[in-house]
């Protein structure tokens, strides 16, 4: 996740950076001292913490320019004054934090912002599909419907909840398209975390079949499956 902080006070930028790192240790954080510097950088972060009162281009004008280029930025104003709160609606601000604010409030806003991004990404991935040629026909296969895939006799076999689709291709290419919700458990298998029912060091039981898991892939599979469940807000035992 990419996060940007734009505040003309270096000390405020450092404080925000420290708070964010505690909540999102894997985030990439960039800091800017003015709206002009931020715009010139071409940066389009997932989340932007933006001051309003800055020399040169103020935060509102900066936000308007960014909104013209990217409607998906989660914009959080961080300011010492309340008088611009209604203008914040005009640039679709996610939140308006007035200094000073508590760590609890900051954490609440950041977690809500992350959930908003994840929900958008999930909705986008639900519509993602690929076209395959099977049995002389071209078929649209939505990634959300794939339970798992395997390779057999130079063919990729996609198992959905309703049917099996065979086509000549490479599992690696499907894996690259599929993204983080899928995992290559074995050179011959690709599984969709969404449909995992149980697993051990030898195999993964899916809703409608079983996929082998290579011993050298097991620890990484467990790690990525935990991350998947964290993203989706599920609890696992």
C-alpha positions in Angstrom: 0.0 0.0 0.0 1.3 3.4 -0.9 0.7 6.3 1.4 1.7 10.0 1.0 1.9 12.7 3.6 1.8 16.4 2.5 2.5 18.9 5.2 4.7 22.0 5.2 5.8 21.2 8.8 8.5 18.5 8.8 7.8 17.6 12.4 4.2 16.9 11.6 5.1 14.7 8.7 7.5 12.7 10.8 4.9 12.2 13.6 2.3 11.0 11.0 4.9 8.7 9.4 5.7 7.1 12.8 2.0 6.6 13.6 1.3 5.1 10.2 4.2 2.7 10.4 2.9 1.3 13.7 -0.4 0.5 12.1 0.8 -0.4 8.6 4.4 -1.6 8.8 4.5 -2.8 5.2 3.2 0.5 3.7 5.4 2.6 1.5 5.4 6.2 2.8 6.4 9.3 0.9 6.5 12.8 2.4 6.1 16.1 0.7 6.4 19.7 2.1 4.0 21.4 -0.3 1.1 20.8 -2.7 3.3 21.9 -5.6 5.9 19.3 -4.7 3.3 16.6 -4.4 1.7 17.4 -7.8 5.1 17.7 -9.5 6.1 14.2 -8.2 3.2 12.5 -10.1 2.5 10.5 -7.0 -0.9 8.9 -6.8 -1.0 7.1 -3.4 -3.7 4.9 -2.1 -4.1 7.1 1.0 -3.1 10.8 1.2 -2.8 12.7 4.5 -3.0 16.3 3.4 -2.6 19.6 5.3 -4.7 22.5 4.2 -2.9 25.7 5.2 0.4 25.6 3.3 2.5 28.2 1.5 1.9 28.3 -2.3 -0.8 25.9 -3.4 -3.0 25.1 -0.4 -4.4 21.7 0.4 -7.8 22.3 -1.1 -6.4 23.3 -4.5 -4.0 20.4 -4.3 -6.9 18.0 -3.7 -8.9 19.4 -6.6 -6.0 18.8 -9.0 -5.4 15.3 -7.7 -9.1 14.5 -8.0 -9.1 15.4 -11.7 -6.5 12.7 -12.2 -7.5 10.0 -9.8 -10.9 9.6 -8.1 -9.8 6.6 -6.0 -7.3 8.3 -3.7 -8.5 8.1 -0.1 -8.1 11.7 1.0 -7.7 12.5 4.7 -7.3 16.1 5.6 -5.1 16.8 8.7 -5.4 20.4 9.8 -5.5 22.7 12.8 -8.6 24.5 11.6 -12.2 23.4 11.3 -13.4 26.1 8.9 -12.7 24.1 5.7 -14.7 21.1 6.6 -17.5 21.8 4.2 -15.1 22.4 1.3 -13.7 19.0 2.0 -17.0 17.5 0.7 -16.4 19.1 -2.6 -13.2 17.1 -3.1 -14.7 13.9 -1.7 -12.5 13.8 1.3 -12.7 10.5 3.3 -12.1 12.2 6.6 -11.3 15.6 8.2 -8.9 15.2 11.2 -8.5 18.3 13.3 -5.3 18.6 15.3 -4.8 17.6 18.0 -6.3 14.2 17.7 -5.9 11.1 19.8 -4.0 8.0 18.7 -7.3 6.1 19.0 -9.0 8.4 16.6 -6.2 8.2 14.1 -6.1 4.4 14.3 -9.9 4.3 13.7 -9.6 6.5 10.6 -6.7 4.6 9.1 -8.4 1.2 9.6 -11.5 2.5 8.0 -9.5 3.9 5.1 -7.8 0.5 4.6 -11.1 -1.3 4.6 -12.4 1.1 2.0 -9.5 0.4 -0.3 -9.8 -3.4 0.2 -13.5 -3.3 -0.5 -12.9 -1.5 -3.7 -10.1 -3.9 -4.7 -12.4 -6.8 -3.9 -15.2 -5.4 -6.1 -12.7 -4.9 -8.9 -11.4 -8.4 -8.7 -14.9 -9.8 -8.7 -15.2 -8.5 -12.3 -11.8 -9.7 -13.5 -11.9 -12.4 -16.1 -9.8 -14.1 -18.7 -10.7 -15.5 -22.2 -9.7 -19.1 -23.0 -10.2 -21.2 -26.1 -11.8 -24.5 -25.2 -13.3 -27.1 -27.6 -13.2 -24.6 -30.5 -15.1 -21.9 -28.5 -13.8 -18.8 -26.8 -15.0 -18.6 -23.2 -15.0 -15.9 -20.6 -13.9 -17.3 -17.2 -14.3 -15.0 -14.2 -11.5 -15.4 -11.6 -14.0 -15.3 -8.7 -15.5 -18.6 -10.0 -12.2 -20.6 -10.2 -11.9 -23.0 -7.4 -8.6 -24.4 -8.5 -6.6 -25.3 -11.6 -4.3 -28.1 -12.5 -2.0 -29.1 -15.4 -2.5 -32.5 -17.2 -1.1 -33.6 -20.5 -0.1 -30.1 -21.5 -3.6 -28.8 -20.8 -4.7 -26.5 -18.0 -7.9 -27.7 -16.4 -9.9 -25.0 -14.6 -12.3 -26.3 -12.0 -15.1 -24.0 -11.2 -18.0 -24.7 -8.9 -20.2 -25.8 -11.8 -17.9 -27.2 -14.5 -14.4 -28.0 -15.7 -12.8 -26.1 -18.5 -9.8 -27.4 -20.4 -7.5 -25.4 -22.7 -3.9 -25.5 -24.0 -1.8 -23.1 -21.9 0.6 -22.6 -19.0 -0.4 -22.6 -15.4 2.2 -19.9 -14.7 0.4 -17.5 -17.0 -2.9 -18.1 -15.2 -1.1 -17.7 -11.9 0.2 -14.3 -12.9 -3.3 -13.1 -14.0 -5.0 -14.5 -10.9 -3.2 -12.4 -8.3 -2.8 -12.6 -4.5 -6.1 -14.5 -3.8 -4.5 -17.6 -5.5 -1.5 -19.7 -4.6 0.7 -22.1 -6.6 0.8 -25.0 -4.1 2.6 -27.3 -6.6 4.0 -27.0 -10.1 0.8 -28.7 -11.3 -1.7 -26.9 -9.0 -3.1 -23.4 -8.5 -5.6 -22.9 -5.7 -8.1 -20.1 -4.9 -7.9 -19.3 -1.2 -11.6 -18.5 -1.2 -12.5 -22.2 -1.7 -10.0 -23.8 0.7 -11.8 -26.1 3.2 -8.8 -27.6 4.9 -5.1 -28.3 4.4 -2.1 -30.2 5.7 1.5 -30.5 4.6 0.6 -32.9 1.7 -2.6 -31.5 0.2 -5.2 -28.8 0.1 -8.9 -29.9 0.2 -11.0 -27.6 -2.0 -14.8 -27.4 -2.3 -14.8 -29.8 -5.2 -11.4 -31.5 -5.3 -7.9 -31.9 -3.9 -4.7 -30.1 -4.8 -1.2 -31.4 -4.0 1.1 -29.2 -2.1 4.9 -29.4 -2.4 6.7 -29.6 0.9 8.9 -26.6 0.1 5.8 -24.5 -0.6 3.9 -25.4 2.6 5.2 -22.6 4.9 4.6 -19.9 2.3 1.2 -21.3 1.6 0.2 -21.0 5.3 1.7 -17.5 5.5 -0.2 -16.3 2.4 -3.5 -18.0 3.5 -3.3 -16.2 6.8 -2.8 -12.9 5.0 -5.8 -13.7 2.8 -8.0 -14.3 5.8 -6.8 -11.0 7.4 -7.7 -9.2 4.2 -11.1 -10.7 4.1 -11.7 -10.2 7.8 -12.1 -13.9 8.6 -11.0 -15.7 11.7 -9.3 -19.0 11.5 -8.4 -21.5 14.2 
